């Protein structure tokens, strides 16, 4: 998974995911839902509420948080 992330004021302004993965949800829906999420220690919790595994099978909220936060 590759993420192109734009942030402002410590929050996600825009995000776009690329990669070879499967999921059941519309990826654009997840990307839009992530706008405004904090890029701090609370990101994992916020991503858990979005059920990221539904959009990218096999990827946990914690793994996605680590990817986005570097």
C-alpha positions as MATLAB code, in Angstrom:
seq = 'XXXXXXXXXXXXXXXXXXXXXXXXXXXXXXXXXXXXXXXXXXXXXXXXXXXXXXXXXXXXXXXXXXXXXX';
ca = [
       0.000    0.000    0.000;
       1.220    3.448   -0.910;
      -0.395    6.555    0.534;
      -0.206   10.077   -0.833;
      -1.021   12.327    2.094;
      -1.570   16.043    2.428;
      -1.755   17.479    5.939;
      -2.337   20.861    7.488;
      -2.404   21.838   11.141;
      -1.657   18.277   12.259;
      -4.720   16.872   10.476;
      -5.284   14.990    7.260;
      -6.276   17.378    4.484;
      -6.399   14.736    1.720;
      -5.284   11.145    1.304;
      -5.155    8.781   -1.651;
      -4.246    5.083   -1.519;
      -2.618    2.993   -4.227;
      -1.639   -0.642   -4.226;
      -2.489   -4.219   -4.936;
      -5.101   -5.069   -2.328;
      -8.700   -6.207   -2.091;
     -11.580   -4.830   -0.093;
     -15.348   -4.701   -0.025;
     -15.913   -0.991    0.454;
     -15.442    1.908   -1.942;
     -11.907    3.161   -1.269;
     -12.874    6.758   -2.077;
     -15.381    6.602    0.765;
     -12.600    5.759    3.225;
     -10.325    8.472    1.814;
     -13.050   11.102    2.230;
     -13.889    9.873    5.758;
     -10.248   10.317    6.781;
     -10.160   14.049    5.999;
      -9.806   15.912    9.277;
      -8.408   12.995   11.288;
      -5.499   13.873   13.583;
      -1.998   12.727   12.680;
      -1.131   12.048   16.304;
      -1.426    9.236   18.813;
      -5.214    9.191   18.367;
      -5.066    8.256   14.665;
      -5.244    4.496   15.275;
      -8.393    4.883   17.368;
      -9.989    7.102   14.715;
      -9.126    4.593   11.979;
     -10.570    1.707   14.004;
     -13.924    3.490   13.982;
     -13.756    3.596   10.164;
     -13.235   -0.209    9.875;
     -10.305    0.115    7.448;
     -10.161   -3.661    6.992;
     -13.448   -3.463    5.087;
     -11.743   -1.261    2.493;
      -8.305   -2.917    2.459;
      -8.450   -6.570    3.452;
      -5.737   -7.692    5.837;
      -4.697   -4.188    6.904;
      -5.348   -3.120   10.479;
      -5.970    0.391   11.767;
      -2.652    0.245   13.610;
      -0.713   -0.720   10.477;
      -2.358    2.037    8.453;
      -1.666    4.534   11.218;
       2.042    3.593   11.198;
       2.141    3.981    7.416;
       0.577    7.432    7.526;
       2.578    8.719   10.470;
       5.879    7.412    9.119;
];
